[in-house]
Amino acid sequence: MRMLHDPESIRMAVARHFVLFLVLFVVMLAAFLTSVTSGRGGMVLLIDQIVVPVLYFLLLLSHAARGQGLVVMLRTLMLSLVALVCGVAVLQWITGSVIFFQSGFSTQYWFARDSGRWMGTLDQPLALSLVICVAAPLVIGIGRPWLQAALLGLMSVGMLISQSRVGLASLAVSIFAVLIFTRRPVWVKSAMLVVMAGGGAAIMASPLIAGVAARLSNDTGSTEARGLALEYYLSRWADYALAGDGIGSSYRVAAQAGLETSLENPTLMYGIDIGVVFAGLYFGSMLVLLARYGRRTGYPGLMLAGIMALAIPQTYSSLATRSAAGIVVWTVFAMVVIAADEARERSNLERARVPAADPAPMAGDLYAPELPGSRLP
């Protein structure tokens, strides 16, 4: 519909970031060809996690080319949806029931474990952890202290329910960033700190902490499995340097290697699926986006959100499994790019408004001001 209604905006977005979209197109083409030639399928995962998120990224950039305000709207929307999904996770934890999408979740291999980890309406507990991690830094830009504290408290409860250890550490970093970088008087920050400390103490004394504490004392071999996956990949990566075995083939390779889980890292998994070079181009483009645009967004917390969007997916299968990870990650990167473009446009307008300084008069200039005592009789 955007192509039909306003194709010029699409052209403008592609032209402004031509190299980026060229790299992403090459990656998608390589992923398509390897998946087709391998005969093992994987097209649904390719569309869900690469094609549609990248097209949505382009759609957001094209919409931003026609006006401002999109970053604020996306921030509000993301925080609202994360608060909603955390609320559902709390209800799931209280009732001990999935509440929504029971038939869909029951088809997932991990759901039958009954581990006490909930996910709201997302695809898995670690997907809930991911969206909380990328949304929490955006709280810095909210104007009301009570709303900041309420959102961070709800996110903390949701993170404990997901039982993600990496996510909990990342959320702590975001909470610290909110206290440090929010522009408020010292007494307001102190009051927020007291409220958060009280809420944290209440959470620590509640049954919510039991699941994370159990995982900290016994991770059921999760860390060892990740180490074995990395060791196996490093011993075989040269076999997949230029061409992979097709999207989804990393699960088969992991099973053949005797691993009980996947490789638990999308960069490693994409390396086997589409080739190490193309996996490097895909995730390298995210890193370049963050390095080029992240430092001049002008929106508090957005740089940290981009860092979370790049780093947190690397801690589990995320972008290599059917989940909300792809659309969430590329939405955050779209916000980073749009915000940087807005900042550049504001800077250009400010420079255009400043009048050029008058040049200093040179000696002998007819229009130079007279100096005292310089008039001839």
C-alpha positions as a Python dict, from the first residue, in 0.01 Angstrom:
ca = {
    (1, 'M'): (0, 0, 0),
    (2, 'R'): (287, 237, 68),
    (3, 'M'): (431, 161, -275),
    (4, 'L'): (97, 239, -436),
    (5, 'H'): (15, 544, -226),
    (6, 'D'): (354, 712, -190),
    (7, 'P'): (632, 536, -383),
    (8, 'E'): (847, 850, -369),
    (9, 'S'): (890, 812, 8),
    (10, 'I'): (1018, 456, -44),
    (11, 'R'): (1265, 582, -305),
    (12, 'M'): (1385, 857, -73),
    (13, 'A'): (1443, 615, 214),
    (14, 'V'): (1634, 368, -6),
    (15, 'A'): (1841, 646, -163),
    (16, 'R'): (1937, 791, 174),
    (17, 'H'): (2054, 450, 302),
    (18, 'F'): (2139, 282, -26),
    (19, 'V'): (2445, 85, 88),
    (20, 'L'): (2258, -53, 389),
    (21, 'F'): (1964, -178, 184),
    (22, 'L'): (2198, -317, -80),
    (23, 'V'): (2375, -524, 187),
    (24, 'L'): (2046, -643, 334),
    (25, 'F'): (1917, -736, -13),
    (26, 'V'): (2230, -941, -79),
    (27, 'V'): (2184, -1120, 253),
    (28, 'M'): (1819, -1196, 181),
    (29, 'L'): (1905, -1319, -169),
    (30, 'A'): (2177, -1546, -31),
    (31, 'A'): (1940, -1679, 236),
    (32, 'F'): (1672, -1748, -27),
    (33, 'L'): (1909, -1926, -264),
    (34, 'T'): (2066, -2144, 6),
    (35, 'S'): (1725, -2239, 140),
    (36, 'V'): (1587, -2324, -204),
    (37, 'T'): (1890, -2521, -322),
    (38, 'S'): (1919, -2715, 5),
    (39, 'G'): (1564, -2845, -29),
    (40, 'R'): (1515, -2833, 349),
    (41, 'G'): (1261, -2551, 358),
    (42, 'G'): (1303, -2269, 605),
    (43, 'M'): (1116, -2012, 399),
    (44, 'V'): (869, -1932, 678),
    (45, 'L'): (1151, -1852, 919),
    (46, 'L'): (1328, -1648, 650),
    (47, 'I'): (1016, -1438, 591),
    (48, 'D'): (932, -1403, 962),
    (49, 'Q'): (1273, -1305, 1092),
    (50, 'I'): (1454, -1136, 803),
    (51, 'V'): (1232, -1029, 513),
    (52, 'V'): (933, -884, 697),
    (53, 'P'): (1136, -705, 971),
    (54, 'V'): (1363, -545, 710),
    (55, 'L'): (1063, -435, 501),
    (56, 'Y'): (902, -294, 815),
    (57, 'F'): (1227, -108, 884),
    (58, 'L'): (1204, 41, 533),
    (59, 'L'): (837, 126, 585),
    (60, 'L'): (915, 321, 902),
    (61, 'L'): (1199, 512, 734),
    (62, 'S'): (974, 600, 441),
    (63, 'H'): (702, 726, 673),
    (64, 'A'): (954, 936, 866),
    (65, 'A'): (1067, 1098, 541),
    (66, 'R'): (732, 1280, 528),
    (67, 'G'): (731, 1425, 879),
    (68, 'Q'): (853, 1408, 1237),
    (69, 'G'): (709, 1263, 1556),
    (70, 'L'): (739, 897, 1461),
    (71, 'V'): (1010, 819, 1718),
    (72, 'V'): (798, 949, 2007),
    (73, 'M'): (496, 757, 1881),
    (74, 'L'): (695, 433, 1850),
    (75, 'R'): (844, 483, 2196),
    (76, 'T'): (499, 532, 2348),
    (77, 'L'): (361, 233, 2160),
    (78, 'M'): (648, 4, 2260),
    (79, 'L'): (633, 100, 2627),
    (80, 'S'): (255, 55, 2631),
    (81, 'L'): (272, -288, 2471),
    (82, 'V'): (554, -402, 2700),
    (83, 'A'): (356, -288, 3004),
    (84, 'L'): (54, -480, 2873),
    (85, 'V'): (246, -800, 2809),
    (86, 'C'): (414, -776, 3152),
    (87, 'G'): (67, -741, 3307),
    (88, 'V'): (-44, -1060, 3129),
    (89, 'A'): (270, -1238, 3256),
    (90, 'V'): (182, -1135, 3612),
    (91, 'L'): (-167, -1281, 3569),
    (92, 'Q'): (-16, -1600, 3429),
    (93, 'W'): (214, -1629, 3729),
    (94, 'I'): (-70, -1567, 3976),
    (95, 'T'): (-314, -1808, 3814),
    (96, 'G'): (-57, -2065, 3700),
    (97, 'S'): (-225, -2068, 3359),
    (98, 'V'): (-119, -1942, 3018),
    (99, 'I'): (-462, -1772, 2978),
    (100, 'F'): (-417, -1687, 2607),
    (101, 'F'): (-320, -1907, 2309),
    (102, 'Q'): (-315, -2233, 2504),
    (103, 'S'): (-342, -2448, 2190),
    (104, 'G'): (-60, -2263, 2020),
    (105, 'F'): (179, -2272, 2313),
    (106, 'S'): (112, -2641, 2374),
    (107, 'T'): (281, -2723, 2041),
    (108, 'Q'): (612, -2575, 2162),
    (109, 'Y'): (863, -2830, 2291),
    (110, 'W'): (958, -2620, 2594),
    (111, 'F'): (602, -2554, 2710),
    (112, 'A'): (548, -2904, 2848),
    (113, 'R'): (837, -2863, 3093),
    (114, 'D'): (613, -2660, 3327),
    (115, 'S'): (912, -2464, 3454),
    (116, 'G'): (707, -2181, 3600),
    (117, 'R'): (843, -1936, 3345),
    (118, 'W'): (580, -1725, 3169),
    (119, 'M'): (588, -1510, 2859),
    (120, 'G'): (272, -1300, 2841),
    (121, 'T'): (143, -1317, 2484),
    (122, 'L'): (491, -1348, 2333),
    (123, 'D'): (646, -1661, 2187),
    (124, 'Q'): (864, -1770, 2479),
    (125, 'P'): (994, -1639, 2814),
    (126, 'L'): (1320, -1512, 2664),
    (127, 'A'): (1120, -1310, 2409),
    (128, 'L'): (953, -1135, 2703),
    (129, 'S'): (1299, -1069, 2846),
    (130, 'L'): (1415, -926, 2513),
    (131, 'V'): (1131, -676, 2474),
    (132, 'I'): (1174, -562, 2835),
    (133, 'C'): (1549, -512, 2781),
    (134, 'V'): (1506, -297, 2469),
    (135, 'A'): (1214, -98, 2610),
    (136, 'A'): (1350, -21, 2957),
    (137, 'P'): (1609, 240, 2841),
    (138, 'L'): (1331, 432, 2666),
    (139, 'V'): (1182, 510, 3008),
    (140, 'I'): (1454, 777, 3043),
    (141, 'G'): (1263, 997, 2800),
    (142, 'I'): (936, 992, 2998),
    (143, 'G'): (853, 1319, 3171),
    (144, 'R'): (668, 1191, 3482),
    (145, 'P'): (878, 1036, 3763),
    (146, 'W'): (588, 830, 3899),
    (147, 'L'): (528, 678, 3556),
    (148, 'Q'): (897, 596, 3520),
    (149, 'A'): (898, 419, 3856),
    (150, 'A'): (575, 231, 3780),
    (151, 'L'): (699, 108, 3441),
    (152, 'L'): (1036, -3, 3575),
    (153, 'G'): (868, -181, 3865),
    (154, 'L'): (631, -366, 3631),
    (155, 'M'): (919, -454, 3399),
    (156, 'S'): (1120, -586, 3694),
    (157, 'V'): (835, -817, 3792),
    (158, 'G'): (797, -932, 3432),
    (159, 'M'): (1170, -1001, 3407),
    (160, 'L'): (1164, -1211, 3724),
    (161, 'I'): (872, -1409, 3587),
    (162, 'S'): (1068, -1478, 3267),
    (163, 'Q'): (1359, -1598, 3488),
    (164, 'S'): (1619, -1455, 3249),
    (165, 'R'): (1951, -1399, 3425),
    (166, 'V'): (2107, -1192, 3144),
    (167, 'G'): (1786, -995, 3114),
    (168, 'L'): (1782, -917, 3484),
    (169, 'A'): (2138, -782, 3472),
    (170, 'S'): (2053, -575, 3162),
    (171, 'L'): (1744, -433, 3331),
    (172, 'A'): (1957, -330, 3630),
    (173, 'V'): (2181, -136, 3390),
    (174, 'S'): (1877, 41, 3243),
    (175, 'I'): (1739, 130, 3587),
    (176, 'F'): (2077, 277, 3682),
    (177, 'A'): (2078, 475, 3353),
    (178, 'V'): (1730, 611, 3427),
    (179, 'L'): (1842, 737, 3768),
    (180, 'I'): (2162, 891, 3633),
    (181, 'F'): (2058, 1044, 3301),
    (182, 'T'): (1702, 1158, 3368),
    (183, 'R'): (1701, 1538, 3390),
    (184, 'R'): (1554, 1593, 3733),
    (185, 'P'): (1647, 1774, 4055),
    (186, 'V'): (1858, 1573, 4295),
    (187, 'W'): (1574, 1540, 4547),
    (188, 'V'): (1345, 1391, 4281),
    (189, 'K'): (1610, 1136, 4186),
    (190, 'S'): (1661, 1057, 4552),
    (191, 'A'): (1288, 1002, 4599),
    (192, 'M'): (1279, 775, 4294),
    (193, 'L'): (1575, 581, 4432),
    (194, 'V'): (1399, 533, 4766),
    (195, 'V'): (1080, 417, 4596),
    (196, 'M'): (1267, 176, 4369),
    (197, 'A'): (1472, 44, 4661),
    (198, 'G'): (1154, -20, 4857),
    (199, 'G'): (994, -192, 4561),
    (200, 'G'): (1309, -398, 4506),
    (201, 'A'): (1312, -508, 4869),
    (202, 'A'): (947, -612, 4846),
    (203, 'I'): (1017, -811, 4529),
    (204, 'M'): (1319, -980, 4685),
    (205, 'A'): (1103, -1088, 4980),
    (206, 'S'): (831, -1226, 4752),
    (207, 'P'): (805, -1569, 4585),
    (208, 'L'): (893, -1400, 4253),
    (209, 'I'): (1262, -1433, 4327),
    (210, 'A'): (1248, -1811, 4374),
    (211, 'G'): (1270, -1899, 4005),
    (212, 'V'): (1571, -1678, 3930),
    (213, 'A'): (1745, -1788, 4250),
    (214, 'A'): (1704, -2151, 4147),
    (215, 'R'): (1850, -2080, 3804),
    (216, 'L'): (2144, -1895, 3956),
    (217, 'S'): (2224, -2190, 4181),
    (218, 'N'): (2163, -2450, 3910),
    (219, 'D'): (2130, -2345, 3546),
    (220, 'T'): (2052, -2705, 3441),
    (221, 'G'): (2352, -2713, 3208),
    (222, 'S'): (2255, -2404, 3008),
    (223, 'T'): (2597, -2238, 3030),
    (224, 'E'): (2777, -2564, 2949),
    (225, 'A'): (2553, -2620, 2645),
    (226, 'R'): (2639, -2273, 2510),
    (227, 'G'): (3008, -2342, 2558),
    (228, 'L'): (2986, -2672, 2372),
    (229, 'A'): (2791, -2506, 2090),
    (230, 'L'): (3056, -2237, 2046),
    (231, 'E'): (3336, -2495, 2056),
    (232, 'Y'): (3165, -2705, 1789),
    (233, 'Y'): (3100, -2401, 1568),
    (234, 'L'): (3460, -2282, 1586),
    (235, 'S'): (3579, -2625, 1475),
    (236, 'R'): (3347, -2629, 1170),
    (237, 'W'): (3292, -2267, 1066),
    (238, 'A'): (3520, -2295, 761),
    (239, 'D'): (3276, -2548, 609),
    (240, 'Y'): (3013, -2275, 596),
    (241, 'A'): (3231, -1975, 511),
    (242, 'L'): (3061, -1878, 183),
    (243, 'A'): (2747, -2091, 171),
    (244, 'G'): (2519, -2237, 435),
    (245, 'D'): (2284, -2533, 439),
    (246, 'G'): (1963, -2328, 435),
    (247, 'I'): (1755, -2148, 696),
    (248, 'G'): (1689, -2372, 995),
    (249, 'S'): (1966, -2621, 918),
    (250, 'S'): (2158, -2518, 1232),
    (251, 'Y'): (1908, -2714, 1442),
    (252, 'R'): (1987, -3030, 1249),
    (253, 'V'): (2361, -2966, 1276),
    (254, 'A'): (2330, -2911, 1651),
    (255, 'A'): (2138, -3237, 1689),
    (256, 'Q'): (2401, -3424, 1488),
    (257, 'A'): (2670, -3279, 1713),
    (258, 'G'): (2493, -3425, 2016),
    (259, 'L'): (2374, -3093, 2153),
    (260, 'E'): (2045, -3106, 2340),
    (261, 'T'): (1970, -2745, 2249),
    (262, 'S'): (2031, -2522, 1949),
    (263, 'L'): (2352, -2324, 1910),
    (264, 'E'): (2177, -2054, 2119),
    (265, 'N'): (2322, -1765, 1922),
    (266, 'P'): (2173, -1624, 1600),
    (267, 'T'): (2511, -1522, 1457),
    (268, 'L'): (2637, -1880, 1487),
    (269, 'M'): (2308, -2022, 1364),
    (270, 'Y'): (2291, -1788, 1063),
    (271, 'G'): (2653, -1876, 988),
    (272, 'I'): (2546, -2237, 933),
    (273, 'D'): (2215, -2141, 770),
    (274, 'I'): (2326, -1883, 511),
    (275, 'G'): (2707, -1876, 539),
    (276, 'V'): (2950, -1703, 772),
    (277, 'V'): (3013, -1413, 534),
    (278, 'F'): (2645, -1329, 492),
    (279, 'A'): (2572, -1373, 862),
    (280, 'G'): (2856, -1129, 926),
    (281, 'L'): (2708, -882, 678),
    (282, 'Y'): (2364, -906, 841),
    (283, 'F'): (2471, -851, 1199),
    (284, 'G'): (2755, -623, 1091),
    (285, 'S'): (2499, -390, 932),
    (286, 'M'): (2325, -362, 1270),
    (287, 'L'): (2655, -277, 1437),
    (288, 'V'): (2735, -13, 1172),
    (289, 'L'): (2389, 142, 1215),
    (290, 'L'): (2440, 170, 1587),
    (291, 'A'): (2794, 308, 1555),
    (292, 'R'): (2699, 561, 1286),
    (293, 'Y'): (2364, 688, 1414),
    (294, 'G'): (2339, 591, 1781),
    (295, 'R'): (2551, 870, 1925),
    (296, 'R'): (2346, 1158, 1783),
    (297, 'T'): (1983, 1055, 1824),
    (298, 'G'): (1879, 1335, 2057),
    (299, 'Y'): (1638, 1102, 2240),
    (300, 'P'): (1744, 997, 2592),
    (301, 'G'): (1795, 622, 2626),
    (302, 'L'): (1765, 540, 2258),
    (303, 'M'): (2137, 463, 2218),
    (304, 'L'): (2121, 218, 2510),
    (305, 'A'): (1806, 61, 2363),
    (306, 'G'): (1996, 6, 2037),
    (307, 'I'): (2283, -158, 2226),
    (308, 'M'): (2033, -390, 2396),
    (309, 'A'): (1870, -470, 2061),
    (310, 'L'): (2207, -575, 1926),
    (311, 'A'): (2344, -758, 2230),
    (312, 'I'): (2052, -936, 2398),
    (313, 'P'): (1948, -1143, 2092),
    (314, 'Q'): (2299, -1291, 2089),
    (315, 'T'): (2230, -1468, 2420),
    (316, 'Y'): (1972, -1716, 2284),
    (317, 'S'): (1827, -1841, 1954),
    (318, 'S'): (1612, -1523, 1915),
    (319, 'L'): (1637, -1424, 1546),
    (320, 'A'): (1684, -1787, 1441),
    (321, 'T'): (1350, -1902, 1574),
    (322, 'R'): (994, -1793, 1505),
    (323, 'S'): (928, -1515, 1753),
    (324, 'A'): (873, -1142, 1785),
    (325, 'A'): (1250, -1083, 1805),
    (326, 'G'): (1304, -973, 1445),
    (327, 'I'): (1031, -710, 1434),
    (328, 'V'): (1128, -572, 1777),
    (329, 'V'): (1498, -543, 1692),
    (330, 'W'): (1446, -370, 1357),
    (331, 'T'): (1187, -134, 1508),
    (332, 'V'): (1448, -14, 1757),
    (333, 'F'): (1707, 32, 1481),
    (334, 'A'): (1451, 226, 1276),
    (335, 'M'): (1399, 457, 1575),
    (336, 'V'): (1776, 509, 1602),
    (337, 'V'): (1815, 595, 1233),
    (338, 'I'): (1507, 821, 1221),
    (339, 'A'): (1614, 1006, 1535),
    (340, 'A'): (1964, 1064, 1395),
    (341, 'D'): (1818, 1192, 1067),
    (342, 'E'): (1594, 1431, 1261),
    (343, 'A'): (1891, 1556, 1462),
    (344, 'R'): (2090, 1618, 1144),
    (345, 'E'): (1802, 1809, 986),
    (346, 'R'): (1761, 2024, 1298),
    (347, 'S'): (2133, 2098, 1295),
    (348, 'N'): (2120, 2199, 928),
    (349, 'L'): (1823, 2429, 992),
    (350, 'E'): (1998, 2593, 1286),
    (351, 'R'): (2309, 2656, 1077),
    (352, 'A'): (2095, 2804, 800),
    (353, 'R'): (1931, 3048, 1044),
    (354, 'V'): (2260, 3185, 1181),
    (355, 'P'): (2365, 3489, 968),
    (356, 'A'): (2718, 3497, 841),
    (357, 'A'): (2945, 3713, 1055),
    (358, 'D'): (3053, 4042, 895),
    (359, 'P'): (3418, 4028, 787),
    (360, 'A'): (3657, 4246, 985),
    (361, 'P'): (3742, 4573, 802),
    (362, 'M'): (4078, 4577, 639),
    (363, 'A'): (4322, 4864, 638),
    (364, 'G'): (4236, 5124, 377),
    (365, 'D'): (3873, 5014, 354),
    (366, 'L'): (3655, 5314, 260),
    (367, 'Y'): (3388, 5193, 500),
    (368, 'A'): (3616, 5119, 795),
    (369, 'P'): (3516, 5299, 1117),
    (370, 'E'): (3710, 5611, 1203),
    (371, 'L'): (3957, 5590, 1485),
    (372, 'P'): (3981, 5875, 1740),
    (373, 'G'): (4225, 6142, 1621),
    (374, 'S'): (4245, 6000, 1272),
    (375, 'R'): (4059, 6284, 1093),
    (376, 'L'): (4293, 6508, 896),
    (377, 'P'): (4262, 6888, 935),
}
